[in-house]
Structure formats: structure tokens, C-alpha cells
């Protein structure tokens, strides 16, 4: 199975858990020309009224500057890879099993299939594990 694997920088920002909180962050990114391929937002259960958003990619100086102005920062503690492939039953199992067999622990995984393509964003605790995962999945 052919996998398209790339390293990605994950950008993170806090936001208020209220109607429009996420839209406010996204509006600025869109105005700066961002075309997000990955977006995940969720409440932070340990902080009522707060939420967190993860996004990728930010390209170029303008998007980076706007993202920082909106409270985003490139995560140093969250290292990610993007895996795209033809969708087929068991793909998520094959990916996670390959990483498990290599002794690599996942911090998180998000995946979706649209039509005949599947895309996964996989997060690791450090750059070494992300690099090891890329090498593992390319074999």
C-alpha cells in the first residue's frame, strides 16, 4: 500500500468555550490566506469555559504572524505526521499496529475517509518518535 507521509507542525491556541469562539480564530486565519488541512477543537474539561484548537498548516510569514496574533503557537510538545493513502478496510489498524510493533506510542490520532482517500494526522510526544514513525511507515 502506497502511503504519502509528511511531517507537520501543529499550531495550538486556547479559546473561550462559547458560540463564535472558534469562528473568531478561524476568521483571522482565513483572511491571512490559511487553507487548513487539519482542524480539531475541543473543550478543556479541567478548565470550564475554555477550549483548545489544533490546526495545520500555517504557511509563510503572513499566516504565521496572524496566527501568533490570534494566540496560536507552533507546538513544541506535540509532533505530528500526516498520512494519506487510498482508503481500504483495516487501514487504521494497519497503521496503528505497525507503530505499536515498532514500540512507538501515539499521543493522538485523527483520521477521515472521503471518497477513495483516507487521511490521518498522528501526534507524538517528541520529534524522535515522529521521525521513527515516518521511517517505520515508509517501510
mmCIF file of the C-alpha atoms, coordinates in Angstrom:
data_MODEL
# 
_entry.id   MODEL 
# 
loop_
_atom_site.group_PDB 
_atom_site.id 
_atom_site.type_symbol 
_atom_site.label_atom_id 
_atom_site.label_alt_id 
_atom_site.label_comp_id 
_atom_site.label_asym_id 
_atom_site.label_entity_id 
_atom_site.label_seq_id 
_atom_site.pdbx_PDB_ins_code 
_atom_site.Cartn_x 
_atom_site.Cartn_y 
_atom_site.Cartn_z 
_atom_site.occupancy 
_atom_site.B_iso_or_equiv 
_atom_site.pdbx_formal_charge 
_atom_site.auth_seq_id 
_atom_site.auth_comp_id 
_atom_site.auth_asym_id 
_atom_site.auth_atom_id 
_atom_site.pdbx_PDB_model_num 
ATOM 1   C CA . UNK A 1 1   ? 0.000   0.000  0.000  1.00 0.00 ? 1   UNK A CA 1 
ATOM 2   C CA . UNK A 1 2   ? 1.424   3.406  -1.003 1.00 0.00 ? 2   UNK A CA 1 
ATOM 3   C CA . UNK A 1 3   ? 1.443   5.957  1.799  1.00 0.00 ? 3   UNK A CA 1 
ATOM 4   C CA . UNK A 1 4   ? 2.079   9.674  1.407  1.00 0.00 ? 4   UNK A CA 1 
ATOM 5   C CA . UNK A 1 5   ? 3.754   10.629 4.703  1.00 0.00 ? 5   UNK A CA 1 
ATOM 6   C CA . UNK A 1 6   ? 4.831   14.134 5.708  1.00 0.00 ? 6   UNK A CA 1 
ATOM 7   C CA . UNK A 1 7   ? 5.870   15.828 8.934  1.00 0.00 ? 7   UNK A CA 1 
ATOM 8   C CA . UNK A 1 8   ? 3.541   18.630 10.023 1.00 0.00 ? 8   UNK A CA 1 
ATOM 9   C CA . UNK A 1 9   ? 3.772   21.462 12.503 1.00 0.00 ? 9   UNK A CA 1 
ATOM 10  C CA . UNK A 1 10  ? 0.701   21.564 14.717 1.00 0.00 ? 10  UNK A CA 1 
ATOM 11  C CA . UNK A 1 11  ? -0.441  25.008 15.828 1.00 0.00 ? 11  UNK A CA 1 
ATOM 12  C CA . UNK A 1 12  ? -2.365  25.332 19.092 1.00 0.00 ? 12  UNK A CA 1 
ATOM 13  C CA . UNK A 1 13  ? -4.474  28.078 20.643 1.00 0.00 ? 13  UNK A CA 1 
ATOM 14  C CA . UNK A 1 14  ? -6.769  28.436 23.602 1.00 0.00 ? 14  UNK A CA 1 
ATOM 15  C CA . UNK A 1 15  ? -10.212 29.929 23.159 1.00 0.00 ? 15  UNK A CA 1 
ATOM 16  C CA . UNK A 1 16  ? -13.343 30.692 25.099 1.00 0.00 ? 16  UNK A CA 1 
ATOM 17  C CA . UNK A 1 17  ? -15.949 27.916 25.065 1.00 0.00 ? 17  UNK A CA 1 
ATOM 18  C CA . UNK A 1 18  ? -18.858 29.947 23.721 1.00 0.00 ? 18  UNK A CA 1 
ATOM 19  C CA . UNK A 1 19  ? -20.730 30.377 20.461 1.00 0.00 ? 19  UNK A CA 1 
ATOM 20  C CA . UNK A 1 20  ? -18.408 32.049 17.960 1.00 0.00 ? 20  UNK A CA 1 
ATOM 21  C CA . UNK A 1 21  ? -15.190 31.444 19.907 1.00 0.00 ? 21  UNK A CA 1 
ATOM 22  C CA . UNK A 1 22  ? -13.759 29.147 17.241 1.00 0.00 ? 22  UNK A CA 1 
ATOM 23  C CA . UNK A 1 23  ? -15.113 31.187 14.343 1.00 0.00 ? 23  UNK A CA 1 
ATOM 24  C CA . UNK A 1 24  ? -13.251 34.257 15.603 1.00 0.00 ? 24  UNK A CA 1 
ATOM 25  C CA . UNK A 1 25  ? -9.935  32.389 15.491 1.00 0.00 ? 25  UNK A CA 1 
ATOM 26  C CA . UNK A 1 26  ? -10.647 30.919 12.063 1.00 0.00 ? 26  UNK A CA 1 
ATOM 27  C CA . UNK A 1 27  ? -11.755 34.222 10.534 1.00 0.00 ? 27  UNK A CA 1 
ATOM 28  C CA . UNK A 1 28  ? -8.341  35.760 11.054 1.00 0.00 ? 28  UNK A CA 1 
ATOM 29  C CA . UNK A 1 29  ? -6.561  32.708 9.655  1.00 0.00 ? 29  UNK A CA 1 
ATOM 30  C CA . UNK A 1 30  ? -8.757  32.663 6.543  1.00 0.00 ? 30  UNK A CA 1 
ATOM 31  C CA . UNK A 1 31  ? -8.189  36.385 5.991  1.00 0.00 ? 31  UNK A CA 1 
ATOM 32  C CA . UNK A 1 32  ? -4.439  35.682 6.120  1.00 0.00 ? 32  UNK A CA 1 
ATOM 33  C CA . UNK A 1 33  ? -4.845  33.070 3.388  1.00 0.00 ? 33  UNK A CA 1 
ATOM 34  C CA . UNK A 1 34  ? -4.676  29.920 5.504  1.00 0.00 ? 34  UNK A CA 1 
ATOM 35  C CA . UNK A 1 35  ? -6.099  26.793 3.918  1.00 0.00 ? 35  UNK A CA 1 
ATOM 36  C CA . UNK A 1 36  ? -6.287  24.437 6.872  1.00 0.00 ? 36  UNK A CA 1 
ATOM 37  C CA . UNK A 1 37  ? -5.930  20.747 6.153  1.00 0.00 ? 37  UNK A CA 1 
ATOM 38  C CA . UNK A 1 38  ? -6.355  19.785 9.799  1.00 0.00 ? 38  UNK A CA 1 
ATOM 39  C CA . UNK A 1 39  ? -8.590  21.295 12.447 1.00 0.00 ? 39  UNK A CA 1 
ATOM 40  C CA . UNK A 1 40  ? -9.596  19.879 15.802 1.00 0.00 ? 40  UNK A CA 1 
ATOM 41  C CA . UNK A 1 41  ? -11.268 21.857 18.561 1.00 0.00 ? 41  UNK A CA 1 
ATOM 42  C CA . UNK A 1 42  ? -12.472 20.581 21.896 1.00 0.00 ? 42  UNK A CA 1 
ATOM 43  C CA . UNK A 1 43  ? -13.387 21.733 25.354 1.00 0.00 ? 43  UNK A CA 1 
ATOM 44  C CA . UNK A 1 44  ? -10.845 21.502 28.139 1.00 0.00 ? 44  UNK A CA 1 
ATOM 45  C CA . UNK A 1 45  ? -12.729 19.602 30.870 1.00 0.00 ? 45  UNK A CA 1 
ATOM 46  C CA . UNK A 1 46  ? -10.350 20.724 33.601 1.00 0.00 ? 46  UNK A CA 1 
ATOM 47  C CA . UNK A 1 47  ? -10.954 24.404 32.706 1.00 0.00 ? 47  UNK A CA 1 
ATOM 48  C CA . UNK A 1 48  ? -14.690 25.177 32.469 1.00 0.00 ? 48  UNK A CA 1 
ATOM 49  C CA . UNK A 1 49  ? -15.426 27.852 29.888 1.00 0.00 ? 49  UNK A CA 1 
ATOM 50  C CA . UNK A 1 50  ? -12.224 27.166 27.955 1.00 0.00 ? 50  UNK A CA 1 
ATOM 51  C CA . UNK A 1 51  ? -11.400 25.172 24.851 1.00 0.00 ? 51  UNK A CA 1 
ATOM 52  C CA . UNK A 1 52  ? -8.389  24.380 22.694 1.00 0.00 ? 52  UNK A CA 1 
ATOM 53  C CA . UNK A 1 53  ? -7.941  24.306 18.937 1.00 0.00 ? 53  UNK A CA 1 
ATOM 54  C CA . UNK A 1 54  ? -5.283  22.458 16.934 1.00 0.00 ? 54  UNK A CA 1 
ATOM 55  C CA . UNK A 1 55  ? -4.659  23.464 13.309 1.00 0.00 ? 55  UNK A CA 1 
ATOM 56  C CA . UNK A 1 56  ? -2.288  22.821 10.406 1.00 0.00 ? 56  UNK A CA 1 
ATOM 57  C CA . UNK A 1 57  ? -0.675  24.066 8.287  1.00 0.00 ? 57  UNK A CA 1 
ATOM 58  C CA . UNK A 1 58  ? 0.401   27.690 8.650  1.00 0.00 ? 58  UNK A CA 1 
ATOM 59  C CA . UNK A 1 59  ? 2.432   28.709 5.630  1.00 0.00 ? 59  UNK A CA 1 
ATOM 60  C CA . UNK A 1 60  ? 4.561   31.770 5.163  1.00 0.00 ? 60  UNK A CA 1 
ATOM 61  C CA . UNK A 1 61  ? 5.324   34.833 7.209  1.00 0.00 ? 61  UNK A CA 1 
ATOM 62  C CA . UNK A 1 62  ? 1.863   36.409 6.925  1.00 0.00 ? 62  UNK A CA 1 
ATOM 63  C CA . UNK A 1 63  ? -0.053  33.357 8.159  1.00 0.00 ? 63  UNK A CA 1 
ATOM 64  C CA . UNK A 1 64  ? 2.471   32.765 10.925 1.00 0.00 ? 64  UNK A CA 1 
ATOM 65  C CA . UNK A 1 65  ? 2.259   36.373 12.105 1.00 0.00 ? 65  UNK A CA 1 
ATOM 66  C CA . UNK A 1 66  ? -1.543  36.389 12.079 1.00 0.00 ? 66  UNK A CA 1 
ATOM 67  C CA . UNK A 1 67  ? -1.706  33.011 13.828 1.00 0.00 ? 67  UNK A CA 1 
ATOM 68  C CA . UNK A 1 68  ? 0.575   34.268 16.593 1.00 0.00 ? 68  UNK A CA 1 
ATOM 69  C CA . UNK A 1 69  ? -1.537  37.415 16.912 1.00 0.00 ? 69  UNK A CA 1 
ATOM 70  C CA . UNK A 1 70  ? -4.609  35.229 17.394 1.00 0.00 ? 70  UNK A CA 1 
ATOM 71  C CA . UNK A 1 71  ? -2.915  33.341 20.216 1.00 0.00 ? 71  UNK A CA 1 
ATOM 72  C CA . UNK A 1 72  ? -1.677  30.337 18.243 1.00 0.00 ? 72  UNK A CA 1 
ATOM 73  C CA . UNK A 1 73  ? 1.781   28.900 18.751 1.00 0.00 ? 73  UNK A CA 1 
ATOM 74  C CA . UNK A 1 74  ? 3.628   26.128 16.998 1.00 0.00 ? 74  UNK A CA 1 
ATOM 75  C CA . UNK A 1 75  ? 3.605   23.264 19.465 1.00 0.00 ? 75  UNK A CA 1 
ATOM 76  C CA . UNK A 1 76  ? 6.980   22.076 20.693 1.00 0.00 ? 76  UNK A CA 1 
ATOM 77  C CA . UNK A 1 77  ? 5.461   19.265 22.754 1.00 0.00 ? 77  UNK A CA 1 
ATOM 78  C CA . UNK A 1 78  ? 3.196   17.875 20.034 1.00 0.00 ? 78  UNK A CA 1 
ATOM 79  C CA . UNK A 1 79  ? 4.907   16.451 16.956 1.00 0.00 ? 79  UNK A CA 1 
ATOM 80  C CA . UNK A 1 80  ? 2.773   15.355 14.038 1.00 0.00 ? 80  UNK A CA 1 
ATOM 81  C CA . UNK A 1 81  ? 2.765   13.455 10.796 1.00 0.00 ? 81  UNK A CA 1 
ATOM 82  C CA . UNK A 1 82  ? 0.189   13.355 8.008  1.00 0.00 ? 82  UNK A CA 1 
ATOM 83  C CA . UNK A 1 83  ? -0.508  10.019 6.336  1.00 0.00 ? 83  UNK A CA 1 
ATOM 84  C CA . UNK A 1 84  ? -2.620  9.922  3.172  1.00 0.00 ? 84  UNK A CA 1 
ATOM 85  C CA . UNK A 1 85  ? -3.497  6.762  1.267  1.00 0.00 ? 85  UNK A CA 1 
ATOM 86  C CA . UNK A 1 86  ? -6.139  5.007  -0.735 1.00 0.00 ? 86  UNK A CA 1 
ATOM 87  C CA . UNK A 1 87  ? -8.915  4.101  1.684  1.00 0.00 ? 87  UNK A CA 1 
ATOM 88  C CA . UNK A 1 88  ? -9.445  0.455  2.459  1.00 0.00 ? 88  UNK A CA 1 
ATOM 89  C CA . UNK A 1 89  ? -10.893 -1.549 5.352  1.00 0.00 ? 89  UNK A CA 1 
ATOM 90  C CA . UNK A 1 90  ? -8.370  -2.035 8.132  1.00 0.00 ? 90  UNK A CA 1 
ATOM 91  C CA . UNK A 1 91  ? -6.113  0.868  7.188  1.00 0.00 ? 91  UNK A CA 1 
ATOM 92  C CA . UNK A 1 92  ? -6.293  2.454  10.644 1.00 0.00 ? 92  UNK A CA 1 
ATOM 93  C CA . UNK A 1 93  ? -5.470  -0.923 12.207 1.00 0.00 ? 93  UNK A CA 1 
ATOM 94  C CA . UNK A 1 94  ? -2.515  -1.435 9.857  1.00 0.00 ? 94  UNK A CA 1 
ATOM 95  C CA . UNK A 1 95  ? -1.075  1.982  10.723 1.00 0.00 ? 95  UNK A CA 1 
ATOM 96  C CA . UNK A 1 96  ? -1.563  1.696  14.468 1.00 0.00 ? 96  UNK A CA 1 
ATOM 97  C CA . UNK A 1 97  ? -0.307  -1.914 14.545 1.00 0.00 ? 97  UNK A CA 1 
ATOM 98  C CA . UNK A 1 98  ? 2.841   -1.007 12.591 1.00 0.00 ? 98  UNK A CA 1 
ATOM 99  C CA . UNK A 1 99  ? 3.610   1.757  15.064 1.00 0.00 ? 99  UNK A CA 1 
ATOM 100 C CA . UNK A 1 100 ? 2.851   -0.496 18.032 1.00 0.00 ? 100 UNK A CA 1 
ATOM 101 C CA . UNK A 1 101 ? 5.103   -3.237 16.667 1.00 0.00 ? 101 UNK A CA 1 
ATOM 102 C CA . UNK A 1 102 ? 7.897   -0.654 16.413 1.00 0.00 ? 102 UNK A CA 1 
ATOM 103 C CA . UNK A 1 103 ? 7.358   0.320  20.058 1.00 0.00 ? 103 UNK A CA 1 
ATOM 104 C CA . UNK A 1 104 ? 6.086   3.813  19.211 1.00 0.00 ? 104 UNK A CA 1 
ATOM 105 C CA . UNK A 1 105 ? 3.425   5.267  21.500 1.00 0.00 ? 105 UNK A CA 1 
ATOM 106 C CA . UNK A 1 106 ? 0.808   7.571  19.983 1.00 0.00 ? 106 UNK A CA 1 
ATOM 107 C CA . UNK A 1 107 ? -0.205  10.781 21.656 1.00 0.00 ? 107 UNK A CA 1 
ATOM 108 C CA . UNK A 1 108 ? -3.277  11.010 19.458 1.00 0.00 ? 108 UNK A CA 1 
ATOM 109 C CA . UNK A 1 109 ? -4.693  10.115 16.066 1.00 0.00 ? 109 UNK A CA 1 
ATOM 110 C CA . UNK A 1 110 ? -7.386  11.624 13.902 1.00 0.00 ? 110 UNK A CA 1 
ATOM 111 C CA . UNK A 1 111 ? -8.491  10.189 10.602 1.00 0.00 ? 111 UNK A CA 1 
ATOM 112 C CA . UNK A 1 112 ? -11.145 10.510 7.962  1.00 0.00 ? 112 UNK A CA 1 
ATOM 113 C CA . UNK A 1 113 ? -12.009 8.999  4.620  1.00 0.00 ? 113 UNK A CA 1 
ATOM 114 C CA . UNK A 1 114 ? -13.639 10.926 1.805  1.00 0.00 ? 114 UNK A CA 1 
ATOM 115 C CA . UNK A 1 115 ? -14.371 9.073  -1.364 1.00 0.00 ? 115 UNK A CA 1 
ATOM 116 C CA . UNK A 1 116 ? -11.474 6.745  -2.066 1.00 0.00 ? 116 UNK A CA 1 
ATOM 117 C CA . UNK A 1 117 ? -8.855  8.644  0.010  1.00 0.00 ? 117 UNK A CA 1 
ATOM 118 C CA . UNK A 1 118 ? -8.064  8.485  3.704  1.00 0.00 ? 118 UNK A CA 1 
ATOM 119 C CA . UNK A 1 119 ? -6.010  10.989 5.671  1.00 0.00 ? 119 UNK A CA 1 
ATOM 120 C CA . UNK A 1 120 ? -4.674  10.529 9.192  1.00 0.00 ? 120 UNK A CA 1 
ATOM 121 C CA . UNK A 1 121 ? -2.949  13.024 11.451 1.00 0.00 ? 121 UNK A CA 1 
ATOM 122 C CA . UNK A 1 122 ? -0.905  11.230 14.073 1.00 0.00 ? 122 UNK A CA 1 
ATOM 123 C CA . UNK A 1 123 ? 0.630   13.018 17.048 1.00 0.00 ? 123 UNK A CA 1 
ATOM 124 C CA . UNK A 1 124 ? 3.643   12.003 19.108 1.00 0.00 ? 124 UNK A CA 1 
ATOM 125 C CA . UNK A 1 125 ? 5.230   13.342 22.281 1.00 0.00 ? 125 UNK A CA 1 
ATOM 126 C CA . UNK A 1 126 ? 8.555   14.204 20.679 1.00 0.00 ? 126 UNK A CA 1 
ATOM 127 C CA . UNK A 1 127 ? 10.358  14.673 17.388 1.00 0.00 ? 127 UNK A CA 1 
ATOM 128 C CA . UNK A 1 128 ? 12.322  11.447 17.794 1.00 0.00 ? 128 UNK A CA 1 
ATOM 129 C CA . UNK A 1 129 ? 9.132   9.364  17.915 1.00 0.00 ? 129 UNK A CA 1 
ATOM 130 C CA . UNK A 1 130 ? 7.670   11.253 14.942 1.00 0.00 ? 130 UNK A CA 1 
ATOM 131 C CA . UNK A 1 131 ? 10.820  10.583 12.926 1.00 0.00 ? 131 UNK A CA 1 
ATOM 132 C CA . UNK A 1 132 ? 10.828  6.939  13.938 1.00 0.00 ? 132 UNK A CA 1 
ATOM 133 C CA . UNK A 1 133 ? 7.159   6.683  12.901 1.00 0.00 ? 133 UNK A CA 1 
ATOM 134 C CA . UNK A 1 134 ? 7.898   8.154  9.460  1.00 0.00 ? 134 UNK A CA 1 
ATOM 135 C CA . UNK A 1 135 ? 10.701  5.648  8.915  1.00 0.00 ? 135 UNK A CA 1 
ATOM 136 C CA . UNK A 1 136 ? 8.543   2.791  10.193 1.00 0.00 ? 136 UNK A CA 1 
ATOM 137 C CA . UNK A 1 137 ? 5.558   3.582  7.981  1.00 0.00 ? 137 UNK A CA 1 
ATOM 138 C CA . UNK A 1 138 ? 7.667   4.141  4.868  1.00 0.00 ? 138 UNK A CA 1 
ATOM 139 C CA . UNK A 1 139 ? 8.874   0.516  5.054  1.00 0.00 ? 139 UNK A CA 1 
# 
